[in-house]
Amino acid sequence: MSFSNILKHLRRKNDMTQEDLADALGLTPQAVSRWENGAASPDNAVIRKLAYLFDVTTDYLLEVDPVRMQDSIREILEKANAAAPEEAADLLRAALTDYPRNKELMSALSICLYYRIYRHMDDPADRKAKKLLEEALALTEYLYEAGHEDVYTLLGMYRDAGQIDKGKELLKKLPGYDNVRQEMAIQLAEGDEKIRLMQENAYILLTKLNWEVYMLSLENETFSREQRTAMLEQMYEANRALMPDDRGCFFNWQPTHLPWQLAKHYSLLGNTDRAMHWLEVMRNSCTLTNDRFRLKSPAFSGLELTRSGGWGTDWMLDVMGDPYFDNIRNDPRFTAMYDELKKEN
């Protein structure tokens, strides 16, 4: 296969037009057209760029040695890491003219521009800073689409560039709850939305901490049942103070699980009134959880669903059959609640 046919094949295989290829090489589309028509041939320097651009073997374009290429790139990266930020950026830009679209070099340049230069500038709003951020953002967007860049770096750049809508759209594509993801959502938000997200994040972190403390108390035999019960009530009240409108049911299982544990402990302590109180609280939370997973509740229709199962009233019916509740099973209030739940489920 002739060079012109090889070039045409590689260009089409990579979904590039002649204009795309010319732009990647810093040349004119006419030059690419002449090569593919066999009217002219590029010089050795351009052929080397083509080889690295298309990631081809030496069987395709002259004497390109992949091992030597990687050694050269590694040496460039080491020099850039050791250089001052501005010098490193220039070194990486120059390297990209020899190795177009090399993802290691593009990533290194993006990080250098954003973390080593832009984030340390006195006035991130001045013209030079904006140009650096634009360059870093363009590189990072390309790398993210190619699957070679951290999404949180891109989110940070969108925030700093004022491209909030782009950042929010990207956040929607990310799975589930993640503390870094939530922090980025907070940074991209303003006003009431920011306050709501901060409240939700604090709630999630608090409930995680609460449960770890409680589990620690179970491992520590010096805690009495009364002490554990008091601890659970404090956890529940802290959760309610932070999320008083029952939205906690949409973030994790504690609004249903804590009342269950409290009802169980009070039953074992022989305190029927307190056990029934917490069963009523549990029932209310379980009903809300039903609404959450069945999408019945319009008040919560805009919230993201973070679990694929539930602690709904069907689950409550099951746990009310546990032997922990034998002490209160004959109480008329317990019997009435159990029968009502059976009818609902």
Long-range contacts (C-beta under 8 A, 24 or more apart in sequence): 2-38, 3-35, 3-41, 3-61, 4-35, 4-36, 4-37, 4-38, 6-60, 6-61, 7-32, 7-35, 7-36, 7-50, 8-36, 10-50, 10-54, 10-56, 10-60, 11-36, 13-54, 14-54, 21-53, 24-53, 24-100, 24-101, 25-49, 25-50, 25-53, 25-100, 26-97, 48-98, 49-97, 49-98, 49-99, 49-100, 52-98, 52-99, 52-100, 52-102, 53-100, 53-101, 69-99, 72-99, 73-99, 73-102, 73-104, 73-105, 76-105, 77-104, 77-105, 77-108, 80-108, 80-112, 85-112, 85-116, 85-117, 85-120, 86-117, 88-112, 88-116, 89-113, 89-116, 89-117, 101-142, 103-143, 103-146, 103-148, 106-139, 106-142, 106-143, 106-148, 107-139, 107-143, 107-148, 107-149, 109-136, 109-139, 110-136, 110-139, 110-140, 110-143, 110-149, 110-153, 111-153, 113-139, 114-140, 114-153, 114-156, 114-157, 118-160, 124-160, 133-157, 133-160, 133-161, 134-161, 137-161, 152-180, 152-181, 152-184, 155-184, 155-188, 156-184, 156-187, 158-188, 159-184, 159-187, 159-188, 164-188, 176-306, 177-204, 177-251, 177-306, 179-205, 199-242, 199-243, 200-243, 200-247, 200-251, 202-242, 203-239, 203-242, 203-243, 203-248, 203-251, 204-251, 204-252, 206-238, 206-239, 206-242, 207-235, 207-239, 207-248, 207-251, 207-252, 207-254, 210-235, 210-238, 210-239, 210-254, 211-235, 211-254, 214-261, 225-265, 225-268, 225-269, 226-269, 228-265, 229-262, 229-265, 229-266, 229-269, 232-258, 232-261, 232-262, 232-265, 233-262, 236-262, 246-284, 246-285, 246-288, 247-300, 247-303, 249-285, 249-288, 249-289, 249-292, 250-292, 250-300, 250-303, 250-304, 250-305, 250-306, 251-306, 252-306, 252-307, 253-307, 253-311, 255-285, 255-288, 255-289, 256-282, 256-285, 256-286, 256-289, 256-311, 256-315, 256-316, 257-311, 259-285, 260-316, 260-319, 263-325, 264-322, 264-324, 264-325, 267-324, 267-325, 267-326, 267-327, 267-328, 268-324, 268-327, 270-327, 272-327, 272-328, 272-331, 275-325, 275-327, 275-328, 276-328, 276-331, 276-333, 276-334, 279-320, 279-334, 279-337, 280-337, 282-316, 283-313, 283-316, 283-337, 283-341, 285-311, 286-311, 286-312, 286-313, 286-315, 286-316, 287-312, 287-313, 313-341, 313-344, 313-345, 314-345, 316-341, 317-341, 317-342, 317-345
